[in-house]
């Protein structure tokens, strides 16, 4: 049995959908060798309606639920750390808070044995202490070598650099934020009937304004931006499910300590491409 720990903030409907899809894949037998040992949430009941709904669903699935409000954990130290980082005078207080919070998490989950920790909409940054002691993977909205940052920043950078493809990847979590080695990924082309007209529309607008002016004026409502986001978003859950399948079958292994990714027993810097599996899953769900 391949056991995972599931970390989520449960801040929106997407977090619940993601968990429910994976749970259904387990119950339905597609992930027959996968078990969710526990779900950890950094909010407690009563803080936000969205996370309350998420936690209620987890309980309904009879999955062990662990939570600890990060807002209520040593709040004066956290506030001092956030204030210092805003003023650019250092991160020592914030890093200290993160490690103390993560050490508390470690105690809460110590009785659960897992092969992998999955970050699925978990909005806190882990301390260096925790990342060195636990194997974790996280979803990033770009393929290996693609733009970094939030999904909004990634898409605008994709447009600005006129990249030929977009996608998403599951990467290993290390002390370097968003820079851990890729474990799996999928891609889709940004050319063809879905995109050609939208690129021409952007080009026409850029004759009359700068790229930054276009970005500020249209934001997430830009048609090309929305089309890229939709194609990327609909592949996220299939990629996570297919990644868990591949890892439960030991096609992919992450070496604890070094964070080296092994694909079919060989070290890989790019990870395993799951384009075929993800596209087949999308067709089957259409």
N, C-alpha and C positions, 0 to 999 in steps of 0.2 A: 504494500500500500504506500502511495506517495502522499505524504501529509503536508498541508500548507497552512500557514497562518495568514489571515486576511486583515490588512490594515486599511481603514477608511475613515474619513471625517464624516461621511454621510451627509454632505452639505447640500446635495440636490438630488433630483429624480434620477439623473444619470448614474449616481452611485448605487442606488437601489436596483436599477435595471441591470447594471453590470454584475452585481452579486447574484441577482435572481437568475440571470442567464447561465452563469457558471454552475449555480446550484442545480438548475434544471438539467444541465449537461451531465452532471454527476448522477442525479436521480434517474435520468433517462438511459444511462449506461454508456454514453459516449466517452465519458471520463470514468470508466468503471474502476480504475485503480487509483483514483484521487479522492482524498478526504479533506474537508476543511476542519482542521482541529479546533480553531477558535477564530473569532472575529474581534479585532481590537478597534475601538473608536475613541478619539481624543475629545469627545463631547460626552456629557452625561445626560440622562433623561431630563427633559424640562428646559434645556438650553435653547433649542431651536426645533420648530415643527418638522423640518426636513430630516434632521438626524433622529428625531423621535420615531418618524415613520420608518426610517431605515432600521433602527434597532428593533422595532416591533416586528418587522419582517424577519430579521435574523432569529429572533426568539421563536417565531412561528415555524421556522425551519428546524427547530431544536438544535441549533448550532450554539455552542458555548459563546457567550458574549462577555467581553471584558471592556471596561471603559474607565477613563480617568480624565476629567476636565483639565485641559492645559491652561484654561483661563483662571482656574481656581488653584492651580499648583504654584506655590511660591510667587504670587502675583507681583509683589514689590520688586523682586529680583528681575522678573521678566520685563516689567515696565521700564526698569532702569536700563536693561539691555537694549530694548527697542528704541528708547530715547537716545542712547549713546550711538547706536548704529545710524539713526536718522541724522544726528549731528556730525557723523563721520569721525568720532573720537575713539573708535575701537569697538571690538566685539567680545571682549573678555566676559562681561556680565552675561551676555546672551549665550555664549558658548558654555558658560558654567551652568546656566539654567537648563540648557538643552541636555547636558550630560546628566544632571540630577534628575530631570524628568525621565530620561531614557533608562536610567538605572532603576527607577520605580517601575517602569514598564517591564523591564527584565524580570523583576521579582513577581509581577503579576502573571507573566506567561511562563514562568520557569517549570511548571508542572506539565506543560504541553510539549510533546516531542514533534518537531516539524523538520521536513527536508528543505523547505523553501518558505520565505515570507513574500507575499504578494502585496505591493502597494497599489491600491485601486482607488484613486481619489483621496489619498492621504495628504493633507495640506501642510503638515509640519516638516521641517528639515531635521533629519536625524543627526545626532552628534557623531563625531569621529569615533568615540568609544563604542557606540552601538554598531556602526557600519563595519567596524573591524571584527566584531564578534558574531555577526549574524549575516546569513546569505539572504539578500533581498533583490527583487527585480521590480522595475517601475516602467510604466508606459510613457513613451515620449512621442509627440505628434510629428515626427520626422524620421526618415530612414537614416541608417548609419552615414555619418559625414554631413548630414543636413543641418539646417539652422537650429540654434538653441533658444531657450526662453519659453515663455508661455505659448499656448497654441495660437493666440492672436499674433504674437511677435513672429512665430515660425511662419505663419501663412503670409504675412506682409513681406517678410524677408524672402520667401519663395517667389513672390510676385516681383519684388524689386530686382532679384538676381536672375529672373526669368529662367528658373530651373526647369528642366525637361520632365521631371517627375516629382511626386510627393509620396507620402506614405506614413508609416508609424513603426515604432520598434519597441521591444522590451529590452531594457538594458540593465546591467548589474548596478546596484546602488553602491557607490563608494564615497569616501570623504570629499571627493571633488564633485561638486553639484552638477548633475546632468552630464557627466563625462565618463561614466562607467562603461565598460566594454559591452557592445551589443550581444544579446543572446539570440534573439529572433527579430525578423522584420518582414514587412510587406510593402510593396510599392504600387503605384498606378501612374500612367502617363498623363501629362498635362497638355497633350495635343489630341486632335481629333474633333469629331462633331460636338462633343460636350463642352469643349474649351476654346476652340479656334475663334468663334465669334466674340467670346468674352475677352480674349486677349486683344482683339481688334478694337473693342469698345474702350479698353483701358488705354491703348495707344492713342486713340482719338482724343480722349480726355487729357492725356499728358501733353498734347500740343498747346493746351491753354493754361495749364497749371503744373506745378512741380509735383513730384511723387509724394512729398510730405504733405502738401496741400490736399492732394487727393485722399490720402490716408486719413487726415484729420476731418475732412468733409464727409466722407462716406463710412469710415470705420467698418464695422462688421456687416453693413448693408451693401457694400460693394458686391455686385453680382459674381465677379470672378472669385472674390474672397469666399462668398457663401458656397459656391460650387466646389471649391477645393475643400472647404471644411466639411461639407456633407459627404464627399467621397472618402475623406480620411476618417470621419467619425463612424461611418457604418462599418469600417473595417476593424475598429478597435476591439470590440468584443470577440469577433471571430479570431483575431490574432491572439488574444489572451487565452481563449479556449484551446486553440491549436498549439499554443506554446505549452500549456499544461499537459496536453496529450503527448507532445514530443518529450517533455521532461519526465513524465511518468514512465515513458518507454525507454528512458535513459539514452535517447538520441542526443540530448544536450545535457551536459553536466557543468556545474560551476564549482571550481576548486575553492574550497573554503580557505580563507587566509590570503591567497594570491589573487582571487577573483578572476582567475583564468577561465575562459569559456572553452569547453571541449565539444566539438560537433562530431558525432560518430567516432569519438575517441581521439580526435586530433584537435590541437589548439587552433582556434579561429579568432581573427581580429574583427571580422564582419558579422559573425553569427550565422544562423540558419535562415535561409530565405523560405518563407511560407506562402509565397504568392499563389501557388496552385491550390493549396489547402484552403486558403482564405477565400479565393474566388469560387471554389466549389461549394463552400459553405454559404456564401452569399446567394449563389444560384439556387441552392436547395431551399433557402428561406424565402425566395422571391414568390 
